[in-house]
Amino acid sequence: MMRNNEPQDDRNMAPRAERPLTDREVPLPGMAAADATAGTVHQWLDGEASEADARRADERAVEFWNQVAKDAQGMKAVKAPAHLAANIMAAIPVREPGPQAARTARVNVELRPDA
């Protein structure tokens, strides 16, 4: 008998008929119009539709994605100070390799052709 808190091994169990084979998207009533406008915006984001078409479908979504693009460009333009990399490297402690590193560094390999 298995307890509820013990892991179950599904490999030895027969598949249940009520378990779906794949996840499916179930359309909700009244969402067809939202899907159409979202589809137009997605096409615009993919470069398959014009911005004017996307604006006609959903002005707020186009403004949102334009703002996201503008913010991303601004973040890409930010550069770290020149001395930052030097400060990071200086903060890393310098250690001599231990005996383990010396053992693994020297490996003698002898190759003999089989006769």
C-alpha positions as MATLAB code, in Angstrom:
seq = 'MMRNNEPQDDRNMAPRAERPLTDREVPLPGMAAADATAGTVHQWLDGEASEADARRADERAVEFWNQVAKDAQGMKAVKAPAHLAANIMAAIPVREPGPQAARTARVNVELRPDA';
ca = [
       0.000    0.000    0.000;
       1.358    3.413   -0.951;
       0.955    6.469    1.133;
       0.104    9.807   -0.421;
       3.430   11.369    0.577;
       5.582    8.652   -0.988;
       6.801    9.110   -4.562;
       4.917    7.000   -7.046;
       6.602    5.052   -9.795;
       4.507    5.517  -12.945;
       6.691    3.201  -15.032;
       4.949    0.061  -13.789;
       1.432    1.478  -13.864;
      -0.917    0.965  -16.788;
      -1.842    4.200  -18.584;
      -5.134    5.622  -17.407;
      -7.779    6.349  -20.013;
      -8.837    9.606  -18.363;
      -5.314   11.081  -18.533;
      -4.961   13.340  -21.616;
      -2.087   12.557  -23.949;
      -1.243   16.206  -24.583;
      -2.114   19.576  -23.185;
      -4.601   21.430  -25.337;
      -5.605   25.046  -25.457;
      -9.302   25.363  -24.802;
     -10.942   28.439  -26.354;
     -12.953   30.564  -23.955;
     -16.282   32.035  -25.045;
     -16.030   35.636  -26.218;
     -12.267   35.547  -26.722;
     -12.293   35.316  -30.541;
     -12.089   39.125  -30.935;
      -9.197   39.322  -28.472;
      -7.364   36.580  -30.357;
      -7.772   38.450  -33.639;
      -6.356   41.691  -32.240;
      -3.562   39.869  -30.446;
      -2.789   37.989  -33.648;
      -2.358   41.241  -35.554;
      -0.047   42.619  -32.862;
       1.965   39.384  -32.893;
       2.280   39.600  -36.663;
       3.560   43.163  -36.315;
       6.086   42.066  -33.671;
       7.227   39.288  -36.026;
       7.598   41.801  -38.879;
       4.734   40.293  -40.867;
       2.273   43.217  -40.518;
       2.586   46.976  -40.529;
       2.508   49.080  -37.390;
      -0.583   50.857  -38.738;
      -2.459   47.524  -38.913;
      -1.380   46.683  -35.377;
      -2.433   50.135  -34.128;
      -5.881   49.664  -35.664;
      -6.160   46.335  -33.853;
      -4.815   47.392  -30.437;
      -3.368   50.868  -29.848;
      -2.382   50.174  -26.216;
      -0.444   47.007  -27.063;
       1.521   48.815  -29.785;
       2.361   51.664  -27.385;
       3.433   49.115  -24.761;
       5.748   47.247  -27.130;
       7.198   50.486  -28.507;
       7.995   51.542  -24.930;
       9.571   48.133  -24.234;
      11.754   48.506  -27.343;
      12.759   52.046  -26.347;
      13.647   50.939  -22.799;
      15.623   47.971  -24.107;
      17.632   50.224  -26.434;
      18.394   52.505  -23.500;
      19.565   49.584  -21.382;
      21.768   48.280  -24.203;
      23.450   51.678  -24.433;
      24.492   51.680  -20.759;
      28.183   50.890  -20.419;
      29.952   49.747  -17.275;
      32.687   52.054  -15.974;
      36.123   51.278  -17.396;
      37.618   50.555  -13.981;
      34.938   48.003  -13.053;
      36.630   44.994  -14.682;
      39.945   45.877  -13.026;
      38.252   46.175   -9.620;
      36.594   42.777  -10.035;
      39.843   41.084  -11.051;
      41.688   42.719   -8.158;
      39.091   41.393   -5.704;
      39.660   37.770   -6.745;
      42.118   36.159   -4.323;
      45.296   34.774   -5.832;
      45.996   31.213   -4.713;
      48.751   28.851   -5.635;
      47.543   25.602   -7.141;
      47.340   22.888   -4.511;
      48.851   19.406   -4.672;
      45.740   18.038   -6.380;
      46.241   20.395   -9.320;
      49.864   19.289   -9.621;
      48.868   15.607   -9.668;
      46.258   16.062  -12.352;
      48.494   18.286  -14.460;
      51.127   15.565  -14.975;
      49.790   12.439  -16.583;
      52.114   10.042  -18.328;
      50.449    8.172  -21.126;
      52.187    5.348  -22.887;
      50.824    4.200  -26.222;
      51.777    0.763  -27.474;
      50.643   -0.634  -30.761;
      48.964   -3.993  -30.336;
      50.934   -6.658  -32.138;
];
